[in-house]
Amino acid sequence: MNLSATLLLAFGMSMDAFAASIGKGATLQKPKFSEALRTGLIFGVVEAITPLIGWGLGMLASKVVMEWNHWVAFALLLFLGCRMIIEGFRTSSDDEEPRQRHGFWLLVTTAIATSLDAMAVGVGLAFLKVNIIHTALAIGCATMMMSTLGMMVGRFIGPLLGKRAEILGGVVLIGIGIQILWSHFTG
């Protein structure tokens, strides 16, 4: 695989994380760049690891991975999306301070859910002559950049949407899950 194909793959794999990070950024009270970078790093590391896992599984049993990865991603994104929507409809008390950052495990779970397609790509890459380490690093770096950018975009969208930003973020996550299922069933 040449450099341009690797970069196209890397940025293509980062789009789900970009969309999810916009929602994450919109739900925070003006996230700082350090929080955006933290989110980008978490998403990037997870997105770099999953094609490696997929590649290893592809060497062992690609059929099983390909049969279930879309269902796992859909279930995780549906769960996280519904959770965000419920939080968006909850009435907040005046004593409650706005969130300044997301919990580590929430970000890891979201990153895993949005990176399962990269695991499936890793399975496919197991059958091609590619340097999986370089490809995984490219995917991880692209995802880190796009997720950081998404958080900063969300920073500007959040104040415009207010509490509805969390609802919109949940809808985006559910939409990504539905898109993953749709892509699987339509080929």
Residue pairs with C-beta under 8 A, 6 or more apart in sequence:
1 9
1 128
1 130
1 135
6 130
6 134
6 135
6 138
7 138
7 142
9 121
9 135
9 138
9 139
10 135
10 138
10 139
10 141
10 142
10 143
11 142
11 146
13 47
13 51
13 115
13 117
13 118
13 121
13 139
13 142
13 143
14 47
14 139
14 142
14 143
14 145
14 146
14 147
15 146
16 114
16 115
16 117
16 176
16 180
17 43
17 47
17 111
17 114
17 115
17 143
17 146
17 147
17 150
18 143
18 146
18 147
18 149
18 150
19 150
19 172
19 176
20 43
20 110
20 114
20 147
20 150
20 169
20 172
20 173
20 176
21 36
21 39
21 40
21 43
21 146
21 147
21 148
21 149
21 150
21 151
21 154
22 150
22 151
22 153
22 154
22 157
22 169
22 172
23 84
23 154
23 165
23 166
23 168
23 169
23 170
23 172
23 173
24 39
24 102
24 107
24 110
24 150
24 151
24 154
24 169
25 31
25 36
25 39
25 150
25 151
25 152
25 153
25 154
25 155
25 157
25 158
26 154
26 155
26 157
26 158
26 161
26 165
26 166
26 168
26 169
27 84
27 99
27 102
27 154
27 158
27 165
27 166
27 169
28 35
28 98
28 99
28 100
28 101
28 102
28 154
28 155
28 158
29 98
29 99
29 100
29 158
30 155
30 158
30 159
31 100
31 101
31 151
31 152
31 154
31 155
32 100
33 152
35 100
35 101
35 102
35 151
36 147
36 148
36 149
36 151
36 152
36 155
37 148
38 101
38 107
39 102
39 107
39 147
39 148
39 151
40 143
40 144
40 145
40 146
40 147
40 148
40 149
40 151
41 144
42 104
42 107
42 108
42 111
43 107
43 110
43 111
43 114
43 115
43 143
43 144
43 147
44 140
44 141
44 143
44 144
44 145
44 147
45 111
45 140
45 144
46 108
46 111
46 112
46 115
47 111
47 114
47 115
47 118
47 139
47 140
47 143
47 144
48 136
48 137
48 139
48 140
48 141
48 143
49 136
49 140
50 112
50 115
50 116
50 118
50 119
50 122
51 118
51 119
51 121
51 122
51 125
51 132
51 135
51 136
51 139
52 122
52 132
52 133
52 136
53 119
53 122
54 65
54 118
54 119
54 120
54 121
54 122
54 123
54 124
54 125
54 126
55 122
55 123
55 125
55 126
55 132
55 136
56 122
56 126
57 64
57 65
57 119
57 122
57 123
57 126
58 65
58 122
58 123
58 124
58 125
58 126
58 127
59 126
62 123
62 124
62 126
62 127
65 119
65 120
65 123
66 120
66 123
69 116
69 117
69 119
69 120
70 116
70 120
70 180
70 181
70 183
70 184
71 181
72 116
73 113
73 114
73 116
73 117
73 177
73 180
74 177
74 178
74 180
74 181
75 177
76 109
76 112
76 113
76 116
76 177
77 113
77 114
77 173
77 174
77 176
77 177
77 180
78 173
78 174
78 177
80 106
80 109
80 110
80 113
80 170
80 173
81 169
81 170
81 171
81 172
81 173
81 174
81 175
81 177
82 170
82 174
83 170
84 166
84 167
84 169
84 170
84 173
85 166
85 167
85 170
85 171
85 174
86 170
87 166
87 170
88 163
88 164
88 165
88 166
88 167
88 168
88 169
88 170
89 167
92 163
110 173
113 173
113 177
114 176
115 143
116 180
117 180
118 139
122 132
122 136
125 132
125 135
126 132
154 165
154 169
157 165
158 165
161 168
